[in-house]
Amino acid sequence: METLENIIELLKLKPHPEGGFYRETYRSEGIISDRCLGPEYSGSRNHSTCIYYLLNNDAFSSFHKIVQDEIWHYYDGSPVALQMITPLGYHIEVIVGRDFSKGQVPQYVIPGGTWFAAKPLEAESYSLFGCTVAPGFTFADFKQGDREELLQLFPQYRDLILEYTR
């Protein structure tokens, strides 16, 4: 198994604002005009984008949301617990990994507008994933979760929000 440092170096990853490390690996040449997108978009978007995303065992992806759907693809290391709070206020947990007999799934689609966070399940490990976004991602579509705002919106998930925000 590769070490965390080797993976970061070999895949040329850099720190991600929500936690962990990433590198964009694909941005389609095709563009969707802003007139064809809904009012939640500010400008045109590529058809699709894709990144590598790595979390080590003491890191987590803090609650955030984007406008688009995002697909997580499991590659290597520890399974990850995806924590989601839907726009209607429902909590959903999905384990993305490769132990199918335990209900893990190798990929999962997070609907646009859903608050989500993630953390590796295994100590002394890392989680390597791919994330695909369509229409393509830009940081204009990204909203970092503010702890106080999320606690006001979803007080019933206090412990979860405290665990997955900074």
Backbone as CSV, one residue per row, in Angstrom:
resi,resn,N_x,N_y,N_z,CA_x,CA_y,CA_z,C_x,C_y,C_z
1,MET,0.845,-1.185,0.000,0.000,0.000,0.000,0.891,1.249,0.000
2,GLU,0.548,2.212,-0.796,1.271,3.480,-0.859,1.106,4.250,0.451
3,THR,2.088,5.092,0.759,1.937,5.968,1.919,1.184,7.221,1.498
4,LEU,0.635,7.890,2.481,-0.094,9.125,2.224,0.791,10.140,1.489
5,GLU,2.015,10.294,1.950,2.940,11.258,1.339,3.234,10.900,-0.120
6,ASN,3.404,9.586,-0.397,3.646,9.150,-1.780,2.461,9.469,-2.680
7,ILE,1.267,9.199,-2.191,0.071,9.454,-2.997,-0.051,10.944,-3.303
8,ILE,0.142,11.779,-2.285,0.054,13.230,-2.492,1.068,13.680,-3.541
9,GLU,2.297,13.167,-3.442,3.349,13.539,-4.387,3.082,12.978,-5.786
10,LEU,2.788,11.688,-5.872,2.618,11.049,-7.176,1.402,11.571,-7.942
11,LEU,0.319,11.873,-7.210,-0.886,12.389,-7.875,-0.914,13.910,-7.954
12,LYS,0.140,14.554,-7.418,0.278,16.023,-7.464,-0.930,16.719,-6.823
13,LEU,-1.263,16.270,-5.596,-2.419,16.802,-4.888,-2.042,18.047,-4.101
14,LYS,-3.024,18.901,-3.880,-2.820,20.114,-3.077,-3.965,20.221,-2.065
15,PRO,-3.771,21.007,-0.999,-4.824,21.127,0.025,-6.139,21.645,-0.551
16,HIS,-7.241,21.078,-0.059,-8.587,21.495,-0.472,-9.195,22.349,0.645
17,PRO,-9.953,23.403,0.311,-10.535,24.279,1.341,-11.465,23.572,2.332
18,GLU,-12.098,22.470,1.938,-13.020,21.783,2.850,-12.305,20.730,3.692
19,GLY,-11.007,20.526,3.454,-10.222,19.510,4.139,-9.710,18.486,3.138
20,GLY,-8.603,17.839,3.450,-8.024,16.844,2.567,-7.213,17.466,1.451
21,PHE,-6.981,16.672,0.396,-6.151,17.069,-0.743,-6.869,16.716,-2.039
22,TYR,-6.556,17.465,-3.109,-7.233,17.197,-4.387,-6.387,17.663,-5.564
23,ARG,-6.783,17.220,-6.744,-6.270,17.755,-8.006,-7.332,17.517,-9.070
24,GLU,-7.612,18.557,-9.817,-8.535,18.391,-10.942,-7.851,17.556,-12.009
25,THR,-8.560,16.537,-12.494,-8.010,15.636,-13.506,-8.708,15.771,-14.854
26,TYR,-9.872,16.407,-14.856,-10.629,16.529,-16.102,-11.539,17.744,-16.043
27,ARG,-11.570,18.478,-17.130,-12.519,19.571,-17.345,-12.907,19.481,-18.809
28,SER,-14.168,19.183,-19.088,-14.587,18.986,-20.481,-14.352,20.249,-21.296
29,GLU,-14.123,20.040,-22.568,-13.986,21.189,-23.469,-15.339,21.819,-23.752
30,GLY,-16.381,21.002,-23.755,-17.713,21.509,-24.054,-18.224,22.441,-22.962
31,ILE,-18.948,23.464,-23.371,-19.460,24.485,-22.455,-20.992,24.519,-22.548
32,ILE,-21.623,24.654,-21.386,-23.069,24.875,-21.320,-23.272,26.372,-21.110
33,SER,-23.979,27.003,-22.010,-24.224,28.443,-21.945,-25.042,28.799,-20.703
34,ASP,-24.766,29.953,-20.142,-25.522,30.395,-18.965,-27.011,30.528,-19.259
35,ARG,-27.412,30.745,-20.522,-28.842,30.829,-20.837,-29.536,29.480,-20.727
36,CYS,-28.744,28.390,-20.754,-29.311,27.036,-20.646,-29.292,26.513,-19.212
37,LEU,-28.688,27.251,-18.299,-28.603,26.841,-16.901,-29.606,27.617,-16.066
38,GLY,-29.938,27.101,-14.924,-30.886,27.758,-14.037,-30.311,29.002,-13.389
39,PRO,-31.153,29.749,-12.682,-30.730,31.005,-12.061,-29.717,30.818,-10.924
40,GLU,-29.557,29.590,-10.426,-28.594,29.343,-9.362,-27.143,29.378,-9.859
41,TYR,-26.963,29.394,-11.193,-25.624,29.451,-11.785,-25.292,30.883,-12.183
42,SER,-24.048,31.253,-11.995,-23.586,32.589,-12.382,-22.604,32.446,-13.540
43,GLY,-23.120,32.281,-14.724,-22.271,32.142,-15.900,-22.311,30.741,-16.485
44,SER,-21.559,30.565,-17.555,-21.489,29.289,-18.253,-20.689,28.283,-17.440
45,ARG,-20.859,26.995,-17.754,-20.133,25.916,-17.085,-19.672,24.893,-18.118
46,ASN,-18.558,24.234,-17.817,-18.141,23.086,-18.611,-19.177,21.984,-18.422
47,HIS,-19.228,21.049,-19.358,-20.177,19.939,-19.217,-19.921,19.161,-17.938
48,SER,-18.639,18.899,-17.625,-18.312,18.067,-16.478,-16.884,18.342,-16.014
49,THR,-16.629,18.062,-14.742,-15.281,18.116,-14.175,-15.078,16.904,-13.281
50,CYS,-13.807,16.578,-13.024,-13.482,15.431,-12.183,-12.208,15.730,-11.405
51,ILE,-12.154,15.258,-10.149,-10.964,15.430,-9.315,-10.596,14.117,-8.637
52,TYR,-9.312,14.019,-8.241,-8.904,13.071,-7.218,-9.156,13.770,-5.891
53,TYR,-9.555,13.010,-4.869,-9.781,13.581,-3.545,-9.271,12.601,-2.500
54,LEU,-8.433,13.083,-1.586,-7.785,12.239,-0.591,-8.017,12.799,0.802
55,LEU,-8.464,11.935,1.698,-8.588,12.281,3.118,-7.693,11.337,3.907
56,ASN,-6.908,11.877,4.847,-6.190,10.980,5.747,-7.056,10.747,6.973
57,ASN,-6.628,9.830,7.836,-7.499,9.371,8.922,-7.794,10.447,9.961
58,ASP,-7.001,11.505,10.036,-7.308,12.549,11.022,-7.921,13.784,10.369
59,ALA,-8.318,13.661,9.110,-8.940,14.779,8.391,-10.384,14.419,8.061
60,PHE,-11.155,15.440,7.763,-12.508,15.206,7.285,-12.849,16.293,6.283
61,SER,-13.814,15.983,5.452,-14.378,16.959,4.531,-15.522,17.618,5.289
62,SER,-15.381,18.900,5.578,-16.390,19.589,6.387,-17.660,19.847,5.579
63,PHE,-18.758,20.050,6.303,-20.038,20.289,5.635,-19.919,21.433,4.631
64,HIS,-20.410,21.163,3.450,-20.452,22.137,2.369,-21.541,21.682,1.400
65,LYS,-21.846,22.531,0.461,-22.776,22.125,-0.595,-22.380,22.809,-1.881
66,ILE,-22.808,22.198,-2.981,-22.620,22.804,-4.292,-23.959,22.760,-5.023
67,VAL,-24.050,23.505,-6.089,-25.291,23.589,-6.852,-25.572,22.267,-7.581
68,GLN,-24.521,21.664,-8.131,-24.656,20.490,-8.987,-24.707,19.190,-8.188
69,ASP,-25.089,18.116,-8.890,-24.916,16.778,-8.353,-23.418,16.469,-8.354
70,GLU,-22.977,15.685,-7.349,-21.578,15.265,-7.275,-21.537,13.761,-7.050
71,ILE,-20.758,13.070,-7.875,-20.626,11.618,-7.766,-19.280,11.297,-7.127
72,TRP,-19.301,10.530,-6.027,-18.082,10.061,-5.367,-17.805,8.640,-5.851
73,HIS,-16.544,8.395,-6.265,-16.101,7.089,-6.753,-14.989,6.601,-5.837
74,TYR,-15.156,5.433,-5.239,-14.140,4.856,-4.350,-12.971,4.313,-5.161
75,TYR,-11.730,4.620,-4.719,-10.530,4.083,-5.364,-9.708,3.193,-4.440
76,ASP,-9.349,3.714,-3.236,-8.387,2.974,-2.424,-8.453,3.431,-0.968
77,GLY,-7.949,2.557,-0.078,-7.861,2.899,1.333,-9.146,2.611,2.081
78,SER,-9.343,3.383,3.131,-10.500,3.200,4.009,-11.799,3.593,3.320
79,PRO,-12.875,2.870,3.628,-14.189,3.365,3.221,-14.434,4.720,3.900
80,VAL,-15.337,5.464,3.347,-15.642,6.787,3.889,-17.120,6.846,4.248
81,ALA,-17.403,7.529,5.346,-18.791,7.783,5.733,-19.191,9.137,5.166
82,LEU,-20.141,9.122,4.243,-20.702,10.367,3.707,-21.901,10.734,4.575
83,GLN,-21.877,11.939,5.118,-22.973,12.466,5.928,-23.681,13.531,5.109
84,MET,-24.984,13.391,4.929,-25.731,14.348,4.118,-26.947,14.862,4.881
85,ILE,-27.227,16.142,4.689,-28.470,16.741,5.187,-29.151,17.343,3.968
86,THR,-30.315,16.810,3.654,-31.023,17.228,2.446,-31.648,18.617,2.645
87,PRO,-32.035,19.263,1.550,-32.710,20.559,1.681,-33.988,20.488,2.526
88,LEU,-34.607,19.302,2.620,-35.809,19.139,3.447,-35.470,18.792,4.898
89,GLY,-34.166,18.677,5.203,-33.753,18.451,6.585,-33.613,17.008,7.010
90,TYR,-33.524,16.082,6.073,-33.320,14.675,6.412,-31.830,14.354,6.447
91,HIS,-31.430,13.538,7.413,-30.042,13.077,7.484,-29.927,11.722,6.800
92,ILE,-28.907,11.592,5.956,-28.615,10.331,5.277,-27.134,10.036,5.460
93,GLU,-26.815,8.796,5.847,-25.415,8.357,5.897,-25.248,7.219,4.911
94,VAL,-24.210,7.321,4.091,-23.876,6.274,3.133,-22.393,5.974,3.298
95,ILE,-22.050,4.679,3.313,-20.647,4.280,3.383,-20.200,3.925,1.966
96,VAL,-19.207,4.669,1.486,-18.670,4.446,0.150,-17.367,3.663,0.322
97,GLY,-17.344,2.477,-0.243,-16.193,1.587,-0.119,-16.416,0.347,-0.946
98,ARG,-15.702,-0.733,-0.605,-15.819,-1.933,-1.433,-16.301,-3.174,-0.695
99,ASP,-16.737,-3.045,0.549,-17.271,-4.212,1.256,-18.784,-4.260,1.021
100,PHE,-19.156,-4.771,-0.121,-20.553,-4.764,-0.558,-21.448,-5.577,0.365
101,SER,-20.892,-6.643,0.990,-21.695,-7.466,1.896,-22.115,-6.687,3.138
102,LYS,-21.423,-5.577,3.433,-21.779,-4.728,4.571,-22.594,-3.504,4.134
103,GLY,-23.044,-3.523,2.885,-23.882,-2.434,2.401,-23.115,-1.238,1.843
104,GLN,-21.788,-1.358,1.743,-21.022,-0.267,1.154,-21.258,-0.228,-0.346
105,VAL,-21.133,0.959,-0.918,-21.317,1.138,-2.355,-20.048,1.747,-2.942
106,PRO,-19.680,1.384,-4.186,-18.445,1.906,-4.766,-18.574,3.325,-5.324
107,GLN,-19.793,3.771,-5.518,-20.011,5.163,-5.921,-21.355,5.619,-5.390
108,TYR,-21.470,6.949,-5.244,-22.718,7.492,-4.722,-22.917,8.900,-5.280
109,VAL,-24.154,9.212,-5.660,-24.493,10.530,-6.187,-25.101,11.373,-5.078
110,ILE,-24.481,12.509,-4.805,-24.994,13.472,-3.834,-25.768,14.530,-4.621
111,PRO,-27.070,14.648,-4.396,-27.857,15.620,-5.162,-27.411,17.060,-4.881
112,GLY,-27.428,17.876,-5.915,-27.094,19.287,-5.759,-27.948,19.937,-4.681
113,GLY,-27.358,20.864,-3.942,-28.074,21.570,-2.881,-28.094,20.846,-1.554
114,THR,-27.511,19.644,-1.494,-27.443,18.855,-0.263,-26.180,19.226,0.506
115,TRP,-26.311,19.477,1.801,-25.134,19.673,2.656,-24.483,18.311,2.835
116,PHE,-23.145,18.233,2.677,-22.499,16.938,2.887,-21.088,17.098,3.434
117,ALA,-20.664,16.035,4.116,-19.350,15.970,4.739,-18.905,14.512,4.690
118,ALA,-17.615,14.264,4.950,-17.119,12.893,4.876,-15.917,12.706,5.785
119,LYS,-15.733,11.439,6.203,-14.589,11.083,7.037,-14.252,9.615,6.809
120,PRO,-12.928,9.276,6.744,-12.537,7.872,6.650,-12.995,7.108,7.890
121,LEU,-13.344,5.836,7.710,-13.804,5.007,8.820,-12.668,4.351,9.588
122,GLU,-11.561,4.061,8.921,-10.484,3.293,9.546,-9.372,4.203,10.050
123,ALA,-8.909,3.910,11.273,-7.766,4.629,11.838,-6.501,4.210,11.092
124,GLU,-5.504,5.089,11.093,-4.216,4.797,10.471,-4.355,4.439,8.997
125,SER,-5.232,5.134,8.301,-5.426,4.877,6.890,-5.695,6.190,6.165
126,TYR,-6.087,6.089,4.947,-6.489,7.226,4.122,-7.629,6.756,3.245
127,SER,-8.301,7.683,2.600,-9.361,7.367,1.643,-9.072,8.132,0.360
128,LEU,-8.987,7.416,-0.739,-8.764,8.033,-2.040,-10.005,7.829,-2.889
129,PHE,-10.528,8.925,-3.398,-11.759,8.937,-4.185,-11.588,9.780,-5.420
130,GLY,-12.527,9.622,-6.330,-12.713,10.549,-7.424,-14.065,11.204,-7.234
131,CYS,-14.170,12.464,-7.606,-15.443,13.187,-7.541,-15.719,13.785,-8.911
132,THR,-16.895,13.481,-9.452,-17.309,13.980,-10.758,-18.496,14.902,-10.559
133,VAL,-18.447,16.064,-11.199,-19.494,17.078,-11.048,-19.987,17.485,-12.430
134,ALA,-21.323,17.555,-12.591,-21.920,17.998,-13.846,-23.169,18.812,-13.543
135,PRO,-23.354,19.974,-14.180,-22.386,20.707,-14.956,-21.103,20.934,-14.159
136,GLY,-20.035,21.221,-14.875,-18.716,21.334,-14.280,-18.630,22.285,-13.100
137,PHE,-17.746,21.941,-12.172,-17.570,22.678,-10.924,-16.747,23.951,-11.123
138,THR,-17.156,24.990,-10.419,-16.313,26.162,-10.170,-16.540,26.528,-8.707
139,PHE,-15.584,27.222,-8.111,-15.740,27.582,-6.704,-16.884,28.576,-6.488
140,ALA,-17.408,29.178,-7.556,-18.598,30.030,-7.424,-19.815,29.203,-7.008
141,ASP,-19.779,27.884,-7.240,-20.895,26.988,-6.914,-20.756,26.365,-5.524
142,PHE,-19.687,26.679,-4.825,-19.316,26.046,-3.558,-19.694,26.945,-2.387
143,LYS,-20.351,26.350,-1.385,-20.642,27.085,-0.157,-20.156,26.251,1.025
144,GLN,-19.180,26.798,1.741,-18.656,26.149,2.942,-19.682,26.297,4.057
145,GLY,-19.936,25.220,4.791,-20.902,25.257,5.877,-20.378,26.056,7.064
146,ASP,-21.158,27.002,7.518,-20.848,27.761,8.720,-21.512,27.058,9.902
147,ARG,-20.717,26.732,10.918,-21.221,25.954,12.050,-22.479,26.570,12.656
148,GLU,-22.458,27.849,12.951,-23.610,28.493,13.602,-24.842,28.502,12.704
149,GLU,-24.635,28.757,11.426,-25.754,28.745,10.475,-26.376,27.348,10.389
150,LEU,-25.526,26.317,10.293,-26.041,24.950,10.206,-26.755,24.541,11.491
151,LEU,-26.241,24.956,12.634,-26.909,24.640,13.908,-28.284,25.301,13.993
152,GLN,-28.418,26.507,13.441,-29.726,27.167,13.421,-30.682,26.475,12.466
153,LEU,-30.174,26.054,11.310,-31.020,25.375,10.319,-31.425,23.970,10.755
154,PHE,-30.486,23.253,11.399,-30.692,21.834,11.712,-30.285,21.526,13.151
155,PRO,-30.971,22.107,14.144,-30.567,21.880,15.540,-30.651,20.408,15.955
156,GLN,-31.474,19.628,15.286,-31.621,18.210,15.610,-30.347,17.413,15.284
157,TYR,-29.424,17.982,14.501,-28.184,17.298,14.122,-26.964,17.963,14.760
158,ARG,-27.136,18.508,15.930,-26.080,19.252,16.624,-24.760,18.475,16.697
159,ASP,-24.798,17.246,17.188,-23.564,16.468,17.344,-22.878,16.242,15.996
160,LEU,-23.641,15.922,14.983,-23.110,15.698,13.646,-22.469,16.968,13.094
161,ILE,-23.141,18.088,13.253,-22.627,19.366,12.758,-21.354,19.756,13.504
162,LEU,-21.327,19.557,14.814,-20.114,19.865,15.585,-18.943,18.978,15.157
163,GLU,-19.234,17.720,14.837,-18.177,16.786,14.420,-17.601,17.118,13.054
164,TYR,-18.447,17.643,12.160,-18.035,17.843,10.765,-17.952,19.305,10.337
165,THR,-17.713,20.208,11.280,-17.443,21.609,10.919,-16.226,22.065,11.706
166,ARG,-15.647,23.134,11.264,-14.461,23.701,11.930,-14.841,24.982,12.606
